[in-house]
Amino acid sequence: MKNGENYSVALERDSSCALIEQNRRLAEALQIQTPDLTDNKGPPKYPDTLKEFAKKVRSFAQYIHYKLKELI
């Protein structure tokens, strides 16, 4: 390649690329500063205060869960 010449190459995307992009968009929408965009398996680690709140106001927690599933 000579100085000043630019080449572009299109790379094929697989399902993991799509998942990372989806996670990036979700993190951006939720204004998460340093998101972990990887495909982590297993349940998320929620603070005890959030778990206690969800137990007390179960219908609200289910509504939020439904809306987040809709978003993703």
The first five atom37 places (N, CA, C, CB, O) and aatype in JSON, in Angstrom:
{
  "aatype": [12, 11, 2, 7, 6, 2, 18, 15, 19, 0, 10, 6, 1, 3, 15, 15, 4, 0, 10, 9, 6, 5, 2, 1, 1, 10, 0, 6, 0, 10, 5, 9, 5, 16, 14, 3, 10, 16, 3, 2, 11, 7, 14, 14, 11, 18, 14, 3, 16, 10, 11, 6, 13, 0, 11, 11, 19, 1, 15, 13, 0, 5, 18, 9, 8, 18, 11, 10, 11, 6, 10, 9],
  "atom_mask": [
    [1, 1, 1, 1, 1],
    [1, 1, 1, 1, 1],
    [1, 1, 1, 1, 1],
    [1, 1, 1, 0, 1],
    [1, 1, 1, 1, 1],
    [1, 1, 1, 1, 1],
    [1, 1, 1, 1, 1],
    [1, 1, 1, 1, 1],
    [1, 1, 1, 1, 1],
    [1, 1, 1, 1, 1],
    [1, 1, 1, 1, 1],
    [1, 1, 1, 1, 1],
    [1, 1, 1, 1, 1],
    [1, 1, 1, 1, 1],
    [1, 1, 1, 1, 1],
    [1, 1, 1, 1, 1],
    [1, 1, 1, 1, 1],
    [1, 1, 1, 1, 1],
    [1, 1, 1, 1, 1],
    [1, 1, 1, 1, 1],
    [1, 1, 1, 1, 1],
    [1, 1, 1, 1, 1],
    [1, 1, 1, 1, 1],
    [1, 1, 1, 1, 1],
    [1, 1, 1, 1, 1],
    [1, 1, 1, 1, 1],
    [1, 1, 1, 1, 1],
    [1, 1, 1, 1, 1],
    [1, 1, 1, 1, 1],
    [1, 1, 1, 1, 1],
    [1, 1, 1, 1, 1],
    [1, 1, 1, 1, 1],
    [1, 1, 1, 1, 1],
    [1, 1, 1, 1, 1],
    [1, 1, 1, 1, 1],
    [1, 1, 1, 1, 1],
    [1, 1, 1, 1, 1],
    [1, 1, 1, 1, 1],
    [1, 1, 1, 1, 1],
    [1, 1, 1, 1, 1],
    [1, 1, 1, 1, 1],
    [1, 1, 1, 0, 1],
    [1, 1, 1, 1, 1],
    [1, 1, 1, 1, 1],
    [1, 1, 1, 1, 1],
    [1, 1, 1, 1, 1],
    [1, 1, 1, 1, 1],
    [1, 1, 1, 1, 1],
    [1, 1, 1, 1, 1],
    [1, 1, 1, 1, 1],
    [1, 1, 1, 1, 1],
    [1, 1, 1, 1, 1],
    [1, 1, 1, 1, 1],
    [1, 1, 1, 1, 1],
    [1, 1, 1, 1, 1],
    [1, 1, 1, 1, 1],
    [1, 1, 1, 1, 1],
    [1, 1, 1, 1, 1],
    [1, 1, 1, 1, 1],
    [1, 1, 1, 1, 1],
    [1, 1, 1, 1, 1],
    [1, 1, 1, 1, 1],
    [1, 1, 1, 1, 1],
    [1, 1, 1, 1, 1],
    [1, 1, 1, 1, 1],
    [1, 1, 1, 1, 1],
    [1, 1, 1, 1, 1],
    [1, 1, 1, 1, 1],
    [1, 1, 1, 1, 1],
    [1, 1, 1, 1, 1],
    [1, 1, 1, 1, 1],
    [1, 1, 1, 1, 1]
  ],
  "atom_positions": [
    [[0.85, -1.16, 0.0], [0.0, 0.0, 0.0], [0.9, 1.24, 0.0], [-0.97, -0.01, 1.22], [1.85, 1.32, 0.78]],
    [[0.59, 2.17, -0.86], [1.34, 3.42, -0.94], [0.82, 4.39, 0.1], [1.24, 4.03, -2.36], [-0.32, 4.29, 0.56]],
    [[1.67, 5.34, 0.46], [1.25, 6.37, 1.42], [0.03, 7.11, 0.9], [2.39, 7.37, 1.7], [-0.04, 7.47, -0.28]],
    [[-0.93, 7.32, 1.78], [-2.12, 8.06, 1.4], [-3.23, 7.22, 0.8], [0.0, 0.0, 0.0], [-4.35, 7.71, 0.65]],
    [[-2.96, 5.97, 0.44], [-4.0, 5.11, -0.13], [-4.75, 4.41, 0.99], [-3.38, 4.07, -1.11], [-4.15, 3.92, 1.95]],
    [[-6.04, 4.37, 0.86], [-6.88, 3.68, 1.84], [-7.57, 2.51, 1.18], [-7.92, 4.65, 2.47], [-8.04, 2.61, 0.04]],
    [[-7.63, 1.42, 1.87], [-8.34, 0.24, 1.39], [-9.37, -0.12, 2.44], [-7.37, -0.95, 1.11], [-9.12, -0.01, 3.64]],
    [[-10.51, -0.56, 1.98], [-11.5, -1.03, 2.95], [-11.82, -2.48, 2.65], [-12.79, -0.15, 2.92], [-11.93, -2.9, 1.5]],
    [[-11.97, -3.21, 3.72], [-12.28, -4.62, 3.61], [-13.51, -4.89, 4.46], [-11.07, -5.51, 4.05], [-13.55, -4.51, 5.63]],
    [[-14.5, -5.54, 3.89], [-15.69, -5.89, 4.65], [-15.49, -7.26, 5.27], [-16.97, -5.87, 3.74], [-15.19, -8.24, 4.58]],
    [[-15.66, -7.32, 6.58], [-15.53, -8.58, 7.3], [-16.92, -9.16, 7.53], [-14.78, -8.39, 8.64], [-17.88, -8.43, 7.8]],
    [[-17.02, -10.47, 7.43], [-18.3, -11.11, 7.7], [-18.58, -11.09, 9.19], [-18.31, -12.55, 7.16], [-17.68, -11.24, 10.01]],
    [[-19.84, -10.91, 9.53], [-20.25, -10.9, 10.94], [-20.92, -12.21, 11.27], [-21.21, -9.71, 11.24], [-21.65, -12.78, 10.46]],
    [[-20.67, -12.7, 12.46], [-21.36, -13.89, 12.91], [-22.31, -13.51, 14.04], [-20.34, -14.98, 13.37], [-22.46, -12.33, 14.35]],
    [[-22.95, -14.48, 14.64], [-23.96, -14.19, 15.66], [-23.35, -13.5, 16.89], [-24.66, -15.47, 16.09], [-24.02, -12.71, 17.54]],
    [[-22.08, -13.8, 17.2], [-21.48, -13.14, 18.36], [-21.26, -11.65, 18.08], [-20.14, -13.81, 18.72], [-21.38, -10.83, 19.0]],
    [[-20.97, -11.29, 16.85], [-20.83, -9.87, 16.5], [-22.17, -9.16, 16.67], [-20.31, -9.71, 15.05], [-22.24, -8.04, 17.18]],
    [[-23.23, -9.82, 16.23], [-24.56, -9.22, 16.35], [-24.94, -9.04, 17.81], [-25.61, -10.09, 15.64], [-25.54, -8.02, 18.18]],
    [[-24.6, -10.0, 18.65], [-24.9, -9.9, 20.07], [-24.12, -8.76, 20.72], [-24.58, -11.22, 20.78], [-24.67, -8.02, 21.53]],
    [[-22.86, -8.63, 20.37], [-22.05, -7.54, 20.92], [-22.6, -6.19, 20.48], [-20.57, -7.68, 20.46], [-22.65, -5.25, 21.27]],
    [[-23.02, -6.09, 19.23], [-23.61, -4.84, 18.73], [-24.92, -4.54, 19.45], [-23.84, -4.91, 17.21], [-25.18, -3.39, 19.8]],
    [[-25.75, -5.55, 19.68], [-26.99, -5.37, 20.4], [-26.71, -4.9, 21.82], [-27.81, -6.68, 20.41], [-27.38, -3.99, 22.32]],
    [[-25.73, -5.51, 22.47], [-25.37, -5.1, 23.83], [-24.81, -3.69, 23.86], [-24.35, -6.07, 24.41], [-25.07, -2.95, 24.81]],
    [[-24.06, -3.31, 22.84], [-23.51, -1.96, 22.77], [-24.64, -0.93, 22.66], [-22.56, -1.83, 21.58], [-24.61, 0.1, 23.34]],
    [[-25.63, -1.22, 21.8], [-26.75, -0.29, 21.63], [-27.57, -0.18, 22.92], [-27.66, -0.75, 20.47], [-28.01, 0.91, 23.29]],
    [[-27.78, -1.31, 23.6], [-28.53, -1.29, 24.85], [-27.77, -0.48, 25.91], [-28.79, -2.72, 25.34], [-28.38, 0.31, 26.63]],
    [[-26.47, -0.68, 26.0], [-25.66, 0.06, 26.98], [-25.71, 1.56, 26.67], [-24.19, -0.44, 26.97], [-25.78, 2.38, 27.58]],
    [[-25.66, 1.89, 25.39], [-25.74, 3.3, 25.0], [-27.1, 3.88, 25.37], [-25.48, 3.46, 23.49], [-27.18, 5.0, 25.87]],
    [[-28.17, 3.13, 25.12], [-29.52, 3.61, 25.44], [-29.7, 3.8, 26.94], [-30.57, 2.65, 24.9], [-30.4, 4.72, 27.37]],
    [[-29.08, 2.93, 27.73], [-29.2, 3.01, 29.19], [-28.12, 3.89, 29.81], [-29.13, 1.62, 29.79], [-28.04, 4.03, 31.03]],
    [[-27.3, 4.49, 28.96], [-26.22, 5.38, 29.38], [-25.26, 4.71, 30.35], [-26.8, 6.63, 30.03], [-24.86, 5.3, 31.36]],
    [[-24.88, 3.48, 30.05], [-23.9, 2.74, 30.84], [-22.53, 3.14, 30.33], [-24.13, 1.18, 30.76], [-22.23, 2.97, 29.14]],
    [[-21.69, 3.66, 31.21], [-20.4, 4.22, 30.81], [-19.39, 3.15, 30.37], [-19.81, 5.01, 31.94], [-18.73, 3.32, 29.34]],
    [[-19.26, 2.08, 31.12], [-18.27, 1.05, 30.79], [-18.96, -0.31, 30.73], [-17.11, 1.03, 31.84], [-18.84, -1.12, 31.65]],
    [[-19.67, -0.56, 29.64], [-20.43, -1.81, 29.56], [-19.53, -3.01, 29.29], [-21.48, -1.7, 28.47], [-18.48, -2.89, 28.65]],
    [[-19.96, -4.15, 29.78], [-19.33, -5.41, 29.44], [-20.15, -5.97, 28.29], [-19.26, -6.42, 30.68], [-21.27, -6.46, 28.51]],
    [[-19.63, -5.91, 27.08], [-20.4, -6.27, 25.9], [-20.29, -7.75, 25.54], [-19.96, -5.43, 24.73], [-20.86, -8.19, 24.54]],
    [[-19.57, -8.5, 26.31], [-19.37, -9.9, 25.98], [-20.62, -10.71, 26.29], [-18.18, -10.46, 26.75], [-21.55, -10.23, 26.93]],
    [[-20.62, -11.93, 25.83], [-21.74, -12.83, 26.03], [-21.51, -13.63, 27.31], [-21.93, -13.78, 24.82], [-21.16, -14.81, 27.25]],
    [[-21.71, -12.98, 28.45], [-21.5, -13.66, 29.73], [-22.67, -14.59, 30.0], [-21.34, -12.64, 30.88], [-23.83, -14.19, 29.91]],
    [[-22.36, -15.81, 30.34], [-23.4, -16.78, 30.68], [-23.63, -16.74, 32.18], [-23.01, -18.21, 30.22], [-22.73, -16.42, 32.96]],
    [[-24.83, -17.07, 32.55], [-25.16, -17.11, 33.96], [-25.99, -15.91, 34.36], [0.0, 0.0, 0.0], [-26.1, -14.94, 33.62]],
    [[-26.57, -16.0, 35.53], [-27.44, -14.91, 35.98], [-26.64, -13.67, 36.36], [-28.28, -15.36, 37.18], [-25.5, -13.77, 36.81]],
    [[-27.23, -12.5, 36.17], [-26.54, -11.27, 36.59], [-26.47, -11.2, 38.1], [-27.26, -10.02, 36.03], [-27.24, -11.86, 38.8]],
    [[-25.56, -10.42, 38.6], [-25.41, -10.24, 40.04], [-26.11, -8.95, 40.45], [-23.89, -10.22, 40.45], [-25.63, -7.84, 40.19]],
    [[-27.26, -9.11, 41.09], [-28.06, -7.97, 41.51], [-27.76, -7.66, 42.98], [-29.56, -8.25, 41.3], [-27.54, -8.57, 43.77]],
    [[-27.77, -6.39, 43.35], [-27.57, -6.02, 44.76], [-28.73, -6.55, 45.61], [-27.44, -4.48, 44.92], [-29.85, -6.68, 45.13]],
    [[-28.44, -6.85, 46.85], [-29.47, -7.36, 47.76], [-30.64, -6.38, 47.9], [-28.87, -7.65, 49.13], [-31.79, -6.8, 48.02]],
    [[-30.34, -5.09, 47.89], [-31.41, -4.09, 48.02], [-32.4, -4.17, 46.87], [-30.82, -2.67, 48.1], [-33.6, -4.03, 47.06]],
    [[-31.89, -4.41, 45.66], [-32.76, -4.54, 44.5], [-33.6, -5.82, 44.6], [-31.92, -4.55, 43.21], [-34.78, -5.81, 44.26]],
    [[-32.99, -6.9, 45.05], [-33.72, -8.16, 45.2], [-34.84, -8.02, 46.24], [-32.76, -9.31, 45.62], [-35.95, -8.51, 46.04]],
    [[-34.55, -7.34, 47.34], [-35.57, -7.12, 48.38], [-36.71, -6.25, 47.85], [-34.95, -6.47, 49.63], [-37.88, -6.52, 48.12]],
    [[-36.37, -5.22, 47.09], [-37.38, -4.34, 46.51], [-38.27, -5.13, 45.56], [-36.72, -3.15, 45.78], [-39.49, -4.98, 45.58]],
    [[-37.67, -5.97, 44.73], [-38.43, -6.76, 43.76], [-39.38, -7.73, 44.46], [-37.48, -7.53, 42.85], [-40.47, -8.0, 43.96]],
    [[-38.96, -8.25, 45.61], [-39.85, -9.14, 46.37], [-41.05, -8.38, 46.91], [-39.08, -9.81, 47.53], [-42.16, -8.91, 46.94]],
    [[-40.83, -7.15, 47.35], [-41.9, -6.35, 47.94], [-42.9, -5.86, 46.89], [-41.32, -5.15, 48.68], [-44.11, -5.82, 47.13]],
    [[-42.38, -5.49, 45.72], [-43.22, -4.91, 44.66], [-43.08, -5.8, 43.42], [-42.8, -3.41, 44.35], [-42.56, -5.37, 42.39]],
    [[-43.56, -7.03, 43.54], [-43.36, -8.03, 42.5], [-43.97, -7.62, 41.14], [-43.96, -9.35, 42.94], [-43.35, -7.83, 40.1]],
    [[-45.15, -7.05, 41.15], [-45.79, -6.68, 39.89], [-44.98, -5.62, 39.14], [-47.22, -6.16, 40.15], [-44.89, -5.67, 37.91]],
    [[-44.4, -4.69, 39.86], [-43.56, -3.67, 39.23], [-42.31, -4.3, 38.64], [-43.19, -2.57, 40.24], [-41.92, -3.98, 37.51]],
    [[-41.67, -5.2, 39.39], [-40.47, -5.88, 38.91], [-40.77, -6.69, 37.65], [-39.88, -6.79, 40.01], [-39.97, -6.72, 36.72]],
    [[-41.93, -7.37, 37.62], [-42.31, -8.15, 36.44], [-42.56, -7.24, 35.24], [-43.56, -8.98, 36.74], [-42.22, -7.59, 34.11]],
    [[-43.15, -6.08, 35.49], [-43.4, -5.12, 34.41], [-42.06, -4.63, 33.82], [-44.24, -3.92, 34.93], [-41.91, -4.56, 32.6]],
    [[-41.12, -4.29, 34.67], [-39.81, -3.82, 34.21], [-39.12, -4.93, 33.43], [-38.93, -3.36, 35.4], [-38.52, -4.68, 32.38]],
    [[-39.18, -6.14, 33.93], [-38.58, -7.29, 33.25], [-39.18, -7.45, 31.85], [-38.79, -8.57, 34.07], [-38.45, -7.66, 30.88]],
    [[-40.5, -7.37, 31.77], [-41.19, -7.49, 30.48], [-40.73, -6.39, 29.51], [-42.73, -7.41, 30.69], [-40.44, -6.66, 28.35]],
    [[-40.66, -5.16, 30.0], [-40.26, -4.04, 29.13], [-38.81, -4.16, 28.67], [-40.46, -2.7, 29.86], [-38.5, -3.82, 27.53]],
    [[-37.93, -4.65, 29.54], [-36.54, -4.85, 29.13], [-36.43, -5.96, 28.1], [-35.67, -5.18, 30.34], [-35.66, -5.84, 27.15]],
    [[-37.2, -7.03, 28.27], [-37.22, -8.11, 27.26], [-37.71, -7.57, 25.91], [-38.12, -9.28, 27.73], [-37.18, -7.94, 24.86]],
    [[-38.71, -6.71, 25.96], [-39.24, -6.08, 24.76], [-38.18, -5.24, 24.06], [-40.46, -5.22, 25.1], [-38.06, -5.25, 22.84]],
    [[-37.41, -4.52, 24.85], [-36.36, -3.64, 24.33], [-35.25, -4.45, 23.65], [-35.76, -2.78, 25.47], [-34.75, -4.07, 22.59]],
    [[-34.89, -5.54, 24.26], [-33.8, -6.36, 23.75], [-34.34, -7.22, 22.64], [-33.17, -7.23, 24.85], [-33.59, -8.0, 22.05]]
  ]
}
